[in-house]
Amino acid sequence: MAKKRLRMKMEKILKEAQKPLTTSEVLARMHASGYRYTPSVIAASQVLARDKRFVKVGYLRTDVTKGITWGLKEDDS
């Protein structure tokens, strides 16, 4: 049940953002919105990767940070 709520919250954040976000940006928005127990970056990446609603848009790598950029899958209907 907890992972289901986590996926629903991540989907809501990505819908509200209207643009792709990195894993750490998704977690930061979850924390700012009052989500009590945010997962680690690795655990959140695994949840995003295993759900078919989320797609990898790109990979961001700078001198300071690196991470996967996530977006929502386009609806065909």
C-alpha positions as CSV (number, residue, x, y, z in Angstrom):
1,M,0.0,0.0,0.0
2,A,2.8,2.4,0.8
3,K,4.4,2.0,-2.7
4,K,1.0,2.6,-4.3
5,R,0.7,5.9,-2.4
6,L,4.3,6.7,-3.3
7,R,3.6,6.1,-7.0
8,M,0.4,8.1,-6.9
9,K,2.3,11.0,-5.3
10,M,5.1,10.9,-7.8
11,E,2.6,10.9,-10.7
12,K,0.8,13.9,-9.2
13,I,4.1,15.8,-8.9
14,L,5.1,15.1,-12.5
15,K,1.7,16.1,-13.7
16,E,1.8,19.4,-11.8
17,A,5.3,20.1,-13.0
18,Q,4.3,19.9,-16.7
19,K,8.0,19.1,-17.5
20,P,10.4,16.3,-16.8
21,L,12.1,16.3,-13.4
22,T,15.2,14.5,-12.0
23,T,14.7,12.0,-9.2
24,S,16.1,14.4,-6.6
25,E,13.7,17.1,-7.8
26,V,10.8,14.8,-7.4
27,L,11.9,13.9,-3.9
28,A,12.5,17.5,-3.0
29,R,8.9,18.4,-4.1
30,M,7.6,15.5,-2.1
31,H,9.4,16.7,1.0
32,A,8.2,20.3,0.4
33,S,4.6,19.2,0.0
34,G,4.6,17.5,3.4
35,Y,5.2,13.9,2.5
36,R,6.4,12.4,5.7
37,Y,8.7,9.6,4.8
38,T,10.5,10.2,1.5
39,P,12.5,7.3,0.1
40,S,16.2,7.4,-0.8
41,V,17.1,8.5,-4.3
42,I,18.0,4.9,-5.3
43,A,14.7,3.5,-3.9
44,A,12.7,6.3,-5.7
45,S,14.6,5.6,-9.0
46,Q,13.7,1.9,-8.7
47,V,10.0,2.7,-8.1
48,L,10.0,5.1,-11.1
49,A,11.8,2.6,-13.3
50,R,9.4,-0.3,-12.6
51,D,6.2,1.6,-13.1
52,K,4.9,1.8,-16.8
53,R,3.5,5.3,-16.2
54,F,6.9,6.8,-16.0
55,V,9.5,7.0,-18.7
56,K,13.2,8.0,-18.7
57,V,13.5,11.2,-20.7
58,G,17.2,11.7,-20.3
59,Y,20.3,11.6,-18.1
60,L,21.7,14.7,-16.5
61,R,25.4,14.8,-15.6
62,T,27.3,17.8,-14.4
63,D,30.5,18.2,-12.4
64,V,28.4,18.3,-9.2
65,T,25.4,16.0,-9.8
66,K,24.1,13.3,-11.9
67,G,20.7,11.7,-12.3
68,I,17.9,10.4,-14.5
69,T,15.3,12.8,-15.8
70,W,11.7,11.4,-15.6
71,G,8.5,12.2,-17.4
72,L,5.0,10.8,-17.7
73,K,4.1,8.4,-20.5
74,E,1.9,9.9,-23.1
75,D,-1.7,8.7,-23.2
76,D,-2.8,7.2,-26.5
77,S,-6.5,7.8,-25.9
